[in-house]
Amino acid sequence: MNKIVRAHFPVEKLPQELRVGLDLTRKATITVELEENGSSDSPMSFLDIFAAREPPFRKKEEIDDDLRADREEWGR
C-alpha cells in the first residue's frame, strides 16, 4: 500500500475543502493513503469475483444435469 506523510505542512497551502475550520497560521501533518480496493466505480476482476464466491461449490456434472432438466422442462 502506498502512503505519503508530510509533517509541518502549512495549513494555508491545503486545498480549500481541507482548510475549513482550521487555523491558517498553523502547520499540520498530512497523511495520504490509497484505498485498498480502489474506486467503488471500478468493475470487479474475474479473480475478485471468483474469490468472492461462497460455498457450496457445484461440480460441472451437477450444473450440466440441472441445465438438461431445465431444457427438458422448457421443451427444447
Secondary structure, 3 states (H helix, E strand, C coil): CCEEEEEEEEHHHCCHHHHCCCCCCCEEEEEEECCCCCCCCCCCCHHHHHHHCCCCCCCHHHHHHHHHHHHHHHCC
